[in-house]
Structure formats: structure tokens, C-alpha cells
Amino acid sequence: MFGAALEPQPLKRRLKPELTLFDSATIVAGSMIGSGIFIVSADIARQVESPAAILLVWIVSGVMTVAGALAYAELAAMMPEAGGQYVYLREVYGGLWAFLFGWTFLLVIQTGTIAAVAVAFARFAGVMWPALGSELWFGIGGVGLSGERLGAILVIIVLTWINLRGLELGKLVQNGFTTAKILSLMFIVAVGCLFAPNPAAVSLNFGSAQSFFGTAQWLSLPFAAAFGAAMVGGLFSADAWANVTFTAAEVKNPRRDLPLALLGGAAIVVLLYVLTNLSYLFQLPAGGSADSVTIFGRGIAHAPSDRVASAAMEIVWGGTGAAITAIVVMISTFGCANGMILTGARVVYAMSRDRVFFRAAGELNQASAPAYALAIQAVWSCVLALSGTYSDLLDYVIFAQLLFYILTVGAVFLLRVKMPDAPRPYRAWGYPWVPALYIVAAAAMTIDLLIMKPGYTWPGLLIVASGVPIYRFVTRERSTAR
């Protein structure tokens, strides 16, 4: 039960500080790079159409990501505790807002992402193993078991088991797969841009100012609205950069290494994302005009099943390109899922230590891993994978996630006023302008989403709000127990 059973207990085991700067940076980069970079460019191209606008979406999304990371770095260095963002919200805004973040995080944000990334792994594995198909073996409606979903569940179980063995094994997997996926993206960039660019695609995308910038009125309100909607894909392909803050208590030198890891890891991924999209434009036309369909089959905007990376590599190697891309995506999604599983359980652990979640989730096993928190996260991720609704749930919380980012970056300003003399091993670069611009840009996106995608924003708020009565119940029961 919540509350009544949650009396303070002595900590028999503690989280071990075993993460170096390199380990922390691979958590940042590895959690960011999942399946999004290989597919969301198609939706971005459908929204904004021109090559220049596609690249600008990724650049602006990257600038926002780095600006957010710079602000989080100040908070991470000030409060290097397990739970990261959950702790910052608790210290600045109080227990309710921290709980709402943790509740939404466990209910949808982290577990839904784990499910989605694991399914993406199984989907691309299906290129080589057709048994991992998407057709349901049995179920009701969209809920049920298929080869694809079984593969996703096995990935979640295997990675959870690895992390139950302790941080040492979990970080080895993270380091290996993050290094492999970064090298894979560099390979795609090198092949697409340097060694085998497609002259026809280069001409269609970069041959003239009109072909590069398109015919849209860039300063018009409709274009601005479409651009904002397109940035959702860019921002959430680069999301999870803050996950390393959840493991702050396990970083050897958090006051120095967390800021460096946040900035370095995010900057490397942003640069790779922009260059990867440039390589796509060197292989495929941005749109799907009659000429491009004749030459290429389909452009970026209409790549089969939105698999832009596969379509680009098929231009270079034909059918072999699809298999190469499938392997790259499998490496990427496996490493991403590991980073999400490793870090996400630390938020559940922090909630339990605050006595607003099941007591057992705040306990560590013999390997100093939050075993129950990992198990709870894994079970719910598997349920979401079976439900087939994880992608819809992620769409619903995009708006709420932005609100939590705004609140957390805003905490930098509030703490500067409330605690001006507090030790700050790192101060946010560009303060107050850079974090202020981040808040303005994120706020503009929330307004844009309210207008452009109201079907997703209001359900997202309802998911967050559902935590309010839970929190009231938990705190009331805890007070009664006292």
C-alpha cells in the first residue's frame, strides 16, 4: 500500500557512484538516439516540404535541446540526487508537482517510450526474421500478442535482467551500444554525403534557391504553425537527454561530470542528426513530385512506412541497404531501450524514498540496483507493448512533457532568487537569455500544439491531472499513519 506502510527505514544499501564522465555522456547520447532519427523526417517533410525547412526544423530542435541541457546542468550540479528532474521539481515547486511528473513519467512517458523503442527494435528485426510480424496471433481489438510485440517484450525483459545485475553491467551495455550507434550514424553520413551522393537528388534539393527553400511563405502564420507542429518530431527524437540526471547519485564526480555530459552528449547527437538529414537529402528528394516518384519511387515525405533511412540506403545498395539499415536501427533501439530502463527506475526509486509510492520500490538488491522499481517499470512497459496504444499515449503527453520542461528550466530563475548564495558548481551558460529563450520557444510550441493538435493536448493534460487525487490520497494516508 501507499502511505501507511511507508515509515522511514534505514538504508542498508546505497546506490553506488560508479559512473564516469564517459559513462554519463553515453547515457545522454544513447538515450537520445532511438528510432526517431530513422523515420520522423518523413512526417517533418510532409509538414514543411522544402529541404531548407527540413534542415531548419532539426537545427532549431537541436538548439532548443542544447539550451535546455545547459539549464538542467546547473540544477544537476546543485542537486546531484537520484531522481534528477523529479528532485528539482520537488525542491522548487513542492511535492505535488514532483509527484505529477513522476506519475506521468511512470504511467506513460518513460514506459511508453520503452515500449515504443522495443517494438521498433522488433519491427526492424522483422526485416530479417519474418516471424516477428505485426499481425496479431490472438487478441481483442488492437490488444493482443504478435511476433513483433513478443520480440519487444523479450527485449524489455532481457534489458531489465541485465540492469538487475547492477550498474556495472548496465553501463557496459550502454557504452558499447552507444558507441556502435554513433559510428553507425557517422557511416550513414559518410556514405550519403561523401562517398555515394545521388546527383539527381542533389540537383532536385539543392539545384536552385527555389528548390532548396520551396515556394512556401516563410513569414506567414500558416507556415509558422506547420513549422511548430513539425518540430514535435525533431524535439522528441532528441528527447531523453535529461535522463542522466536520474542517475546523479551514481556519478563519481556529479558536480563536474553531469554538466559536461549533458552538454557534450546533447551537442554530439544534435550535430549527428542534422548531418544525417543532410545525407537523406543527398539521396532522396524532399517531396514526392511526379518527377521524383519516377526517378526514386518515393521521396522523403512518402518513404514506405516512413522508413527514410532504409529508402536512402536502398538508393546506394539496393535491397542490401534495407538489411544494413535494419541492423543499424536494431543497434540503436537496443541501446536506447537500455538507457531508458537503467535511468527510469531511479525516478520510481526516488518517489518511493519520498514515501509517495510503494515502499518496496525504494529498496536495493544485493547489486545495489532498485530491483522492485525496475520490475514495476518492466511490467507496465510490457503491458503497454501488448496494448498497442503506446504511440497514441506518447502523442498525448507531448504537451505535458513540454510543460514539465518549462517548469524545470524556470526553476533555474526561481532558485537564483530564492537561494542566491547557494553553491553552484556550474552556472547555466548564457543566463538569463538562453534559458529564457528556451522557455519562450517551448511556450510557443505548447500554444501551437493547443491550436494544431487539440485532440492530443487535452488528453495529455488529463493524464497529468489524474495524478492529483492519487497524490492527495497518498499524503492523507501518510499523515494518518503518523
Sequence and secondary structure as in RCSB ss.txt:
>XXXX:A:sequence
MFGAALEPQPLKRRLKPELTLFDSATIVAGSMIGSGIFIVSADIARQVESPAAILLVWIVSGVMTVAGALAYAEL
AAMMPEAGGQYVYLREVYGGLWAFLFGWTFLLVIQTGTIAAVAVAFARFAGVMWPALGSELWFGIGGVGLSGERL
GAILVIIVLTWINLRGLELGKLVQNGFTTAKILSLMFIVAVGCLFAPNPAAVSLNFGSAQSFFGTAQWLSLPFAA
AFGAAMVGGLFSADAWANVTFTAAEVKNPRRDLPLALLGGAAIVVLLYVLTNLSYLFQLPAGGSADSVTIFGRGI
AHAPSDRVASAAMEIVWGGTGAAITAIVVMISTFGCANGMILTGARVVYAMSRDRVFFRAAGELNQASAPAYALA
IQAVWSCVLALSGTYSDLLDYVIFAQLLFYILTVGAVFLLRVKMPDAPRPYRAWGYPWVPALYIVAAAAMTIDLL
IMKPGYTWPGLLIVASGVPIYRFVTRERSTAR
>XXXX:A:secstr
  GGG      SS     B HHHHHHHHHHHH SSHHHHHHHHHHHHH SHHHHHHHHHHHHHHHHHHHHHHHHH
HHH   BTTHHHHHHHHH HHHHHHHHHHIIIIIHHHHHHHHHHHHHHHHTTT TTS SSEEEEETTEEEEHHHH
HHHHHHHHHHHHHHT HHHHHHHHHHHHHHHHHHHHHHHIIIIIIS  HHHHHHHHSSHHHHH SS TTSHHHHH
HHHHHHHHHHHHS  GGGGGGBGGGBSSHHHHHHHHHHHHHHHHHHHHHHHHHHHHTTS SS  HHHHHHHSS G
GG GGG HHHHHHHHHHTHHHHHHHHHHHHHHHHHHHHHHHHHHHHHHHHHHHTTSS GGGG   TTS  HHHHH
HHHHHHHHHHHHT HHHHHHHHHHHHHHHHHHHHHHHHHHHHH TTS  SS  TTTTHHHHHHHHHHHHHHHHHH
HH HHHHHHHHHHHHTHHHHHHHHHHHHHHH 
